[in-house]
């Protein structure tokens, strides 16, 4: 019904919804401000925001998997079939050339049998010196690696010269493939695998040859360890 200017205006009640929305907005602003200060209105500290991991996984490495053994030391580690020359200063009768047996041991006068596989020449020298001290006053020894035969890698599959290679130096994957004459035309160059025995189990490390040719992922051209198998499908 129309009303005159003297008729009081009628207030329109829209219900509680706008008021609840306004209260909800104020509450959310309060909670976000408390969280930014590290405080919670419910009596407990707000949990810290998750932080990203700072460790970058290597190419081809599965999270949490120990694919590769630790990098080898700079010093050479003696193994089976290596030849050693052991000499005692001022005692030519104790100079001897010995071959490391398949079990990793050697035999030396007065010292008897001892396992030297996995040791450096300096470590063998120290161990022998301790044994000879029981028989000689202040023995001075020198241990020299004359023949390196235990460092052996295998290249199998679609290469021109597959086989095992006994080497006197460490090589990486590309060098091993070069020793084997390179890939054949039918090789699947992006499916190459390095089979390695690590921590009592065999693991397969991927190697994509095409990316190496483009200068990418050079970190996958790892130094091979003795016993590694490079397989080219």
NUKOLRO-198455 format. One record per residue: residue in one letter; x, y, z of N, C-alpha, C in turn. Coordinates in steps of 0.2 Angstrom, whole numbers, padded with zeros to 4 digits, always signed. Atoms other than C-alpha are relative to their C-alpha. Example, Ala and Ser with C-alpha at 12.3 -4.5 7.8 and 13.67 -1.06 7.14 Angstrom:
A+0004-0006+0000+0062-0022+0039+0004+0006+0000S-0004-0006-0001+0068-0005+0036-0004+0005+0003
***
This chain:
X+0004-0006+0000+0000+0000+0000+0004+0006+0000X-0005-0006+0000+0008+0017-0004-0001+0004+0006X+0000-0003-0006+0013+0027+0010+0002+0007-0001X-0002-0007+0001+0015+0046+0012+0007+0001+0004X-0006-0002-0003+0031+0055+0018+0000-0001+0008X+0000+0000-0007+0024+0055+0036-0001-0007+0003X+0001+0007-0002+0022+0036+0036+0007-0003+0001X-0007+0002-0001+0038+0028+0044+0001-0006-0004X-0002+0005+0005+0048+0017+0033+0001-0007+0004X+0000+0007-0003+0047-0002+0036+0007-0003-0001X-0007+0003+0001+0064-0011+0039-0001-0007-0002X+0001+0007+0003+0066-0027+0029+0005-0004+0003X-0005+0005-0004+0074-0042+0039+0002-0005-0005X-0002+0005+0005+0084-0053+0027+0003-0006+0003X-0002+0007-0003+0088-0067+0040+0007+0001+0002X-0006+0000-0003+0104-0072+0049+0006-0001-0005X-0005+0002+0005+0114-0077+0033+0006+0005-0001X-0005-0005+0001+0123-0060+0030+0005+0001+0006X-0003-0001-0006+0128-0059+0048+0005-0005+0001X-0004+0005+0000+0135-0076+0048+0006+0000-0004X-0005-0001+0005+0145-0073+0032+0005+0005+0003X-0005-0005-0002+0153-0058+0040+0004-0002+0006X-0003+0003-0006+0157-0067+0056+0005-0005-0002X-0005+0005+0003+0165-0081+0046+0006+0003-0003X-0006-0003+0003+0176-0069+0036+0005+0003+0005X-0004-0003-0005+0182-0060+0052+0004-0006+0004X-0003+0005-0003+0186-0077+0060+0006-0003-0004X-0005+0002+0004+0196-0083+0045+0006+0004+0000X-0005-0005+0000+0206-0067+0045+0004-0001+0006X-0003+0000-0006+0210-0069+0063+0004-0007+0000X-0003+0007+0000+0215-0088+0061+0007+0001-0004X-0006+0000+0005+0227-0084+0046+0005+0005+0003X-0005-0004-0003+0235-0070+0056+0004-0003+0005X-0003+0003-0006+0238-0081+0071+0005-0006-0003X-0004+0005+0002+0245-0095+0060+0007+0003-0003X-0007-0003+0002+0258-0083+0052+0004+0002+0005X-0004-0001-0005+0264-0079+0069+0002-0006+0004X-0002+0006-0003+0266-0097+0074-0004-0002+0006X+0004+0001-0006+0252-0097+0087-0007-0002-0002X+0007+0002+0002+0235-0106+0087-0004+0002+0006X+0005-0002-0006+0220-0100+0097-0003-0006+0003X+0003+0006-0003+0216-0118+0101+0005-0003+0006X-0004+0002-0005+0230-0119+0114+0006-0004-0002X-0006+0004+0002+0243-0128+0103+0004+0004-0006X-0004-0004+0005+0257-0121+0092-0002-0003-0007X+0001+0002+0006+0253-0122+0074+0006-0004-0003X-0006+0004+0002+0263-0136+0065+0004+0004-0006X-0004-0004+0005+0277-0129+0054-0001-0002-0007X+0001+0002+0007+0275-0128+0036+0005-0005-0003X-0005+0005+0003+0283-0143+0026+0005+0004-0004X-0006-0002+0004+0300-0139+0019+0002-0005-0006X-0002+0005+0006+0306-0146+0002+0007-0003+0002X-0006+0003-0001+0320-0158+0002+0006+0003-0004X-0005-0003+0004+0337-0151-0002+0004-0005-0004X-0004+0005+0003+0344-0167-0008-0003-0002-0007X+0002+0001+0007+0343-0169-0027+0002-0007-0002X-0001+0007+0002+0341-0187-0034+0004+0000-0006X-0004+0001+0007+0354-0192-0047-0005-0003-0005X+0004+0003+0006+0348-0197-0064+0000-0007+0001X+0000+0007+0000+0341-0214-0064-0001-0003+0007X+0000+0003-0007+0341-0216-0045-0008+0000+0003X+0006+0000-0003+0325-0221-0036+0000+0002+0007X-0001-0003-0007+0321-0212-0020+0001-0006+0005X-0001+0004-0006+0328-0221-0005+0004-0006-0002X-0004+0006+0002+0338-0234-0016+0007+0002+0000X-0007+0000+0000+0356-0237-0014+0003-0003-0006X-0001+0003+0006+0360-0240-0032+0008-0001-0001X-0007+0001+0001+0379-0237-0032+0004+0000+0006X-0005+0000-0006+0393-0241-0020+0004+0006+0000X-0004-0006-0001+0403-0227-0013+0006+0000-0005X-0005-0002+0005+0416-0219-0025+0006-0003+0003X-0006+0003-0002+0432-0229-0025+0006+0005+0002X-0006-0004-0002+0448-0222-0016+0005+0002-0006X-0005-0001+0005+0462-0214-0026+0005-0006-0001X-0005+0005-0001+0474-0228-0020-0003-0006-0003X+0002+0006+0003+0473-0244-0030-0001-0006+0006X+0001+0005-0005+0465-0259-0020+0002-0007-0003X-0002+0007+0002+0473-0276-0022-0005-0005-0001X+0005+0006+0001+0463-0291-0029+0004-0006-0002X-0003+0007+0002+0466-0309-0034+0003+0001-0007X-0004+0000+0006+0478-0312-0048+0005+0006-0001X-0005-0005+0000+0488-0296-0044+0007-0003+0002X-0007+0002-0002+0507-0298-0043+0003+0005+0004X-0003-0005-0005+0516-0290-0028+0008-0002+0000X-0007+0000-0002+0535-0287-0025+0001+0002+0007X-0001-0002-0007+0539-0287-0007+0007-0001+0002X-0007+0000-0001+0556-0283-0001+0002+0003+0007X-0002-0002-0006+0564-0281+0016+0007+0003+0000X-0006-0004+0001+0578-0268+0017+0006-0004+0004X-0006+0003-0002+0596-0276+0020-0001-0007+0001X+0001+0007-0001+0589-0293+0019-0003-0003-0007X+0002+0002+0007+0589-0300+0001-0004-0007+0000X+0003+0006+0000+0583-0317+0007-0008+0000+0001X+0007-0001-0001+0566-0310+0011-0003+0004-0006X+0003-0003+0006+0563-0302-0006-0003-0005-0004X+0004+0005+0004+0549-0311-0015-0005+0004-0004X+0006-0002+0004+0537-0309-0029-0005-0005+0001X+0006+0005-0002+0520-0316-0024-0006+0002-0005X+0006-0001+0004+0504-0318-0034-0006-0001+0005X+0006+0001-0004+0488-0315-0025-0005-0005-0002X+0004+0006+0002+0478-0331-0024-0008+0002-0001X+0007-0001+0001+0459-0332-0029-0003+0002+0006X+0003-0001-0006+0455-0332-0011+0002+0007+0003X-0003-0006-0002+0464-0315-0009+0006+0000+0005X-0005+0000-0004+0478-0321+0001+0007-0001-0003X-0007+0001+0002+0497-0322+0000+0004-0004+0005X-0004+0003-0005+0511-0331+0008+0007+0003+0000X-0007-0003+0000+0527-0323+0014+0004-0003+0006X-0004+0003-0005+0542-0330+0024-0001+0004+0006X+0001-0003-0007+0540-0327+0043-0007+0003+0001X+0006-0003-0001+0524-0318+0040-0006-0005+0000X+0005+0005+0002+0514-0334+0034-0005+0003-0004X+0006-0002+0004+0497-0332+0026-0003+0006+0003X+0004-0006-0002+0487-0316+0026-0004+0002-0006X+0004-0003+0005+0473-0309+0016+0001+0007-0001X-0001-0007+0002+0477-0294+0006-0005+0003-0005X+0005-0003+0005+0463-0292-0006-0004+0006+0003X+0004-0006-0002+0454-0275-0004+0005+0005+0004X-0005-0005-0003+0470-0267+0004+0004+0003-0005X-0004-0004+0004+0481-0254-0003+0007-0003+0001X-0007+0002-0001+0500-0257-0005+0003+0002+0007X-0002-0003-0006+0503-0246+0010-0003-0004+0006X+0003+0004-0006+0491-0256+0021+0003-0007+0000X-0003+0006+0000+0499-0272+0016+0007+0001+0003X-0006-0001-0003+0516-0265+0020+0000+0001+0008X+0001+0000-0008+0510-0260+0038-0002-0006+0003X+0002+0007-0003+0502-0277+0041+0006-0005+0000X-0006+0004+0000+0518-0286+0036+0005+0002+0005X-0005-0002-0005+0529-0275+0046-0002-0002+0007X+0002+0002-0007+0519-0279+0062+0001-0007+0001X-0002+0008+0000+0521-0298+0058+0007-0001+0001X-0007+0002+0000+0539-0297+0055+0004+0003+0006X-0003-0003-0006+0543-0286+0071+0001-0006+0005X-0002+0006-0004+0542-0303+0080+0006-0003-0001X-0006+0003+0002+0557-0309+0071+0006+0004-0001X-0006-0005+0002+0567-0294+0065-0001+0006+0004X+0000-0007-0003+0572-0278+0074-0001+0005-0005X+0001-0006+0004+0564-0263+0066+0000-0002-0008X+0000+0002+0007+0560-0271+0049-0002+0006-0005X+0002-0005+0005+0559-0259+0034-0002-0003-0006X+0003+0004+0006+0547-0266+0020-0002+0005-0005X+0003-0003+0006+0542-0260+0003-0004-0005-0004X+0005+0004+0003+0527-0267-0006-0002+0004-0007X+0002-0003+0007+0525-0264-0025-0004-0004-0004X+0005+0004+0004+0511-0269-0036+0003+0000-0007X-0004+0001+0006+0520-0276-0051-0005-0002-0006X+0005+0003+0005+0505-0284-0060-0007+0002+0002X+0007-0002-0002+0487-0277-0060-0004-0004-0005X+0004+0005+0004+0475-0291-0066-0007+0000+0003X+0007+0001-0004+0460-0290-0053-0005+0005-0003X+0005-0005+0003+0452-0274-0061-0002-0003-0007X+0003+0003+0005+0441-0282-0073-0007+0002-0001X+0007-0002+0001+0425-0276-0082-0002-0004-0006X+0003+0004+0005+0413-0285-0094-0004+0004-0004X+0004-0004+0005+0405-0278-0110-0003-0005-0004X+0004+0005+0004+0391-0289-0117-0005+0003-0004X+0006-0002+0004+0377-0288-0130+0003+0002-0007X-0001-0003+0007+0377-0278-0146+0006+0005+0000X-0006-0004+0002+0395-0272-0147+0004-0004-0004X-0004+0003+0005+0408-0276-0159+0005-0005+0003X-0005+0005-0003+0420-0285-0147-0002-0001+0007X+0003+0002-0007+0410-0292-0132+0006-0004+0004X-0004+0004-0004+0420-0300-0118+0002+0004+0007X-0003-0002-0006+0430-0297-0102+0006+0004-0001X-0006-0004+0001+0443-0284-0101+0004+0001+0007X-0004-0001-0005+0457-0285-0088+0004+0006-0001X-0003-0006+0001+0464-0267-0086+0004+0002+0006X-0005-0003-0005+0478-0258-0077-0002+0007+0003X+0003-0007-0002+0467-0242-0074-0007-0001+0000X+0007-0001+0000+0450-0237-0070-0003+0003-0007X+0003-0002+0006+0438-0234-0085-0007+0002+0002X+0007-0001+0000+0421-0226-0087-0004-0004-0005X+0005+0004+0005+0406-0232-0097+0002+0001-0007X-0002-0001+0007+0411-0224-0113+0007-0003-0002X-0006+0003+0002+0429-0230-0112-0001-0007-0001X+0001+0008+0000+0423-0248-0109-0003-0001-0007X+0003+0001+0006+0412-0246-0124+0005+0000-0006X-0005-0001+0005+0426-0240-0134+0005-0006-0001X-0004+0006+0000+0437-0255-0129-0003-0005-0003X+0004+0005+0003+0423-0266-0135-0002+0001-0007X+0001-0001+0007+0423-0258-0152-0006+0004-0002X+0006-0004+0001+0408-0247-0150-0007-0005-0001X+0007+0003+0001+0389-0251-0153-0001-0003-0007X+0002+0003+0007+0383-0262-0168-0006+0004-0002X+0005-0004+0002+0370-0254-0179-0007-0002+0003X+0006+0002-0002+0356-0264-0171+0000+0001+0008X+0000-0001-0007+0360-0259-0153-0005+0005+0002X+0004-0005-0002+0347-0250-0143+0003+0004+0005X-0004-0004-0003+0357-0236-0137-0002+0003+0007X+0003-0003-0006+0345-0229-0124-0002-0005+0005X+0002+0005-0005+0343-0246-0115+0006-0003+0003X-0006+0003-0002+0361-0249-0110-0001+0000+0008X+0001+0001-0007+0362-0255-0092+0007-0002+0003X-0006+0002-0003+0377-0256-0080-0002-0005+0006X+0002+0005-0005+0375-0272-0069+0005+0000+0005X-0005+0000-0006+0384-0270-0052-0003-0004+0006X+0001+0003-0006+0385-0280-0037+0001+0005+0006X+0000-0005-0005+0381-0268-0022-0003-0003+0006X+0003+0002-0006+0378-0273-0004-0004-0007+0000X+0002+0007+0000+0375-0291-0008-0006-0001-0005X+0006+0001+0005+0362-0288-0022+0003+0003-0007X-0001-0003+0007+0363-0284-0041-0005+0006-0001X+0004-0006+0001+0357-0267-0046+0002+0002-0008X-0001-0002+0007+0355-0260-0064+0000+0007+0000X-0001-0008+0001+0361-0242-0068-0001+0001-0007X+0002-0002+0007+0353-0234-0083+0006+0004-0004X-0005-0004+0004+0364-0227-0097-0003+0002-0007X+0003-0002+0007+0356-0217-0112+0006+0003-0004X-0005-0002+0004+0369-0216-0125-0001+0006-0004X+0002-0006+0004+0359-0203-0136+0001+0006+0004X+0000-0006-0004+0359-0191-0122+0008+0002+0001X-0007-0002-0001+0378-0192-0119+0003+0003-0007X-0002-0003+0006+0380-0189-0138-0002+0008-0001X+0003-0007+0001+0370-0173-0136+0004+0005+0006X-0003-0003-0005+0381-0168-0121-0004+0001+0007X+0004-0001-0006+0367-0170-0108+0001-0006+0004X-0001+0006-0005+0367-0181-0092+0007-0003+0000X-0007+0003+0000+0386-0183-0092+0001-0003+0006X-0002+0003-0006+0385-0188-0074-0002-0008+0000X+0002+0007+0001+0378-0205-0080+0006-0004-0002X-0006+0003+0002+0395-0209-0087+0005-0001+0006X-0003+0001-0006+0401-0216-0071+0007-0004-0001X-0006+0004+0000+0418-0224-0067-0002-0007+0002X+0002+0007-0002+0416-0243-0067+0004-0003+0005X-0003+0004-0005+0420-0254-0053+0002-0007-0002X-0002+0007+0002+0429-0271-0054-0006-0004+0000X+0006+0005+0000+0416-0284-0059-0006+0003-0003X+0006-0003+0003+0404-0272-0067-0001-0003-0007X+0001+0003+0007+0395-0278-0083-0004+0005-0003X+0003-0005+0004+0390-0266-0096-0004-0004-0006X+0005+0004+0005+0375-0274-0106-0003+0005-0005X+0003-0004+0006+0370-0267-0123-0005-0004-0003X+0005+0004+0004+0353-0274-0129+0000+0001-0007
***
